């Protein structure tokens, strides 16, 4: 894959994340995490993961790859969490999942 194509994909995922993040004020409630029912997260966290999951799987389908499980998106989120540039790293790691790569911190 050419670097320009990779950068375009990352930029696309950045746009998906930015749009989802604009919903944070509307989604401040704590809700059960479907992957860990005994754990609660902000509604905006689930929303952002769901939006990125949909974008990842749309790209994977376009590339003829099988769908990624939501746990791959949660892992990408976890790898980005705590970083000062979280809002850049999460879309980057999701782009790697979309390409069939393993996100690396």
N, C-alpha and C positions, 0 to 999 in steps of 0.2 A: 504494500500500500504506500502510495506517495505521501510525503509529509504534508502536502497541501490538503489532501483528502482527509488525513487524520485530523488536522487542525480544524477543518470545516466541520467534522463530526463533533469534535470537542466543543466548538462554538455553538453548534446546534443543541447539544446537551446542556450547555451553560444557559441557553435561552429557556429551555424547559424548566431548569432549576429556578432561574430568576422569576419566571411566571408563577411557579408553585410557591416560592418564598413570599410573594406578595400577599398570600392568603394567611400568613401567620397570625395577624391580629384577629382574624375571624375564627381561628382554630386553637384557642388557648386552653380548652378543656383537656383534662387528663382522661385518657381512654386506655382500655386494656390493649397491650401489644399482642396481636394475633399469633406471633411467633413465640411469645412467652406470656401466657395468660395471667400469671401471678405478678406481672410487671406492668406498670402504667407508664405511658409516654404522652407527650402533648399531641393533640390531634393534628397539628401542623407537621409533626415529624412523620406520622403515618401518611398524610397527604403527599408530602414531598417524596417519600419512598415510592408510593403508588404511582405518582406521575413519572418518576424516573424509571420505574419498572416497565410501565407501558411504553415509554420511549425506547428503552433498551430492547424490548421484545419486538417492537416495530422494525427497528434497524436489523435485528437478528433475522427476522422473517425476510426482510429485503435481501439479506445476504445468504439466505438458504440455511441458516443455522437454527437448531431447535430453540425453543423458548428458554430463557434463563429463569431460574427459580427466584422467588422474592428474597430468599436467604442470600443470594449473591449480591443483591442490592443492599441488603442490610449490612453485609460485610463491607461493601464499598463505603457505606455511610460510617461504619465503625472505624475504618481505616482513616477516614478524613476527619472524624470527630477530634476535637481538641487542638487541631491545627489552626493557626492564625489565618490561614488561607483556605479554611474549610469550604467556603462557597466556590472555590476554584477546584479543589481536590475532589470533591464528591462528583461533580460532572465528569471530570477526567477519569476517575475510576469506573464510573458507569459506562463511559465510552469504551474503556478497555473490556468490560464485560460484554458489551455489544459486539465487539470484534472477536470474541471468543478467547480473549486473553485473561490471565489472572491478574487482578489489580495488585500492584506492588507499591508499598509505601515509600 
